[in-house]
């Protein structure tokens, strides 16, 4: 069972080509959502960073590297 916040305004909206299905968690860096591509049915987890983290180029650059490495087959 996935934790969700019914009053979260992003649930049911779109981020890029993906529909926000539910909220998976929240921490110091931001909020993690389960998203689904409507045509492909592919599900992913997306982390939206807080304003403080998003403003710091050192933290976002390091985070982008970790994401790229996790997506490399």
C-alpha positions in Angstrom: 0.0 0.0 0.0 1.4 3.4 -0.9 1.1 6.4 1.4 -0.8 9.3 -0.2 -2.1 12.7 0.8 -5.6 13.2 -0.6 -5.5 17.0 -0.3 -2.1 17.2 -2.1 -2.8 19.6 -5.1 -0.4 17.7 -7.4 -2.2 14.4 -7.3 -4.1 14.0 -10.6 -2.1 16.7 -12.4 0.7 16.3 -14.9 4.4 16.7 -14.7 5.7 16.7 -18.3 4.2 13.6 -19.9 3.5 11.9 -16.6 0.3 11.9 -14.4 0.9 12.3 -10.7 -0.7 9.2 -9.1 0.2 9.5 -5.4 2.6 10.9 -2.9 5.2 8.3 -1.8 7.0 10.3 0.9 8.5 13.6 2.0 11.9 14.5 3.5 14.4 17.3 4.0 15.1 17.6 0.2 11.6 17.5 -1.1 8.6 15.3 -1.9 8.6 12.1 -3.8 5.6 11.2 -6.1 4.6 8.1 -8.0 3.9 9.2 -11.6 2.6 7.2 -14.6 3.0 7.7 -18.3 -0.6 7.6 -19.6 0.2 5.9 -23.0 3.1 3.6 -22.0 1.8 2.7 -18.5 5.3 3.2 -17.2 5.6 4.2 -13.5 8.4 6.2 -12.0 9.2 7.9 -8.8 9.9 11.7 -9.1 11.4 13.8 -6.4 10.4 17.5 -6.4 13.1 19.5 -4.5 12.3 22.2 -2.0 13.0 25.8 -3.0 16.2 25.8 -0.8 17.6 22.7 -2.5 16.6 23.8 -5.9 18.4 27.1 -5.6 21.8 25.6 -4.7 23.6 24.6 -7.9 26.0 22.3 -5.9 23.2 20.2 -4.5 21.1 20.0 -7.7 24.2 19.1 -9.8 25.2 16.3 -7.4 21.6 15.1 -7.4 21.4 15.1 -11.3 24.6 12.9 -11.4 23.0 10.4 -9.0 19.9 10.2 -11.1 21.9 9.8 -14.3 23.9 7.0 -12.8 20.8 5.2 -11.5 19.2 5.3 -15.0 22.3 3.9 -16.7 21.8 0.2 -17.7 
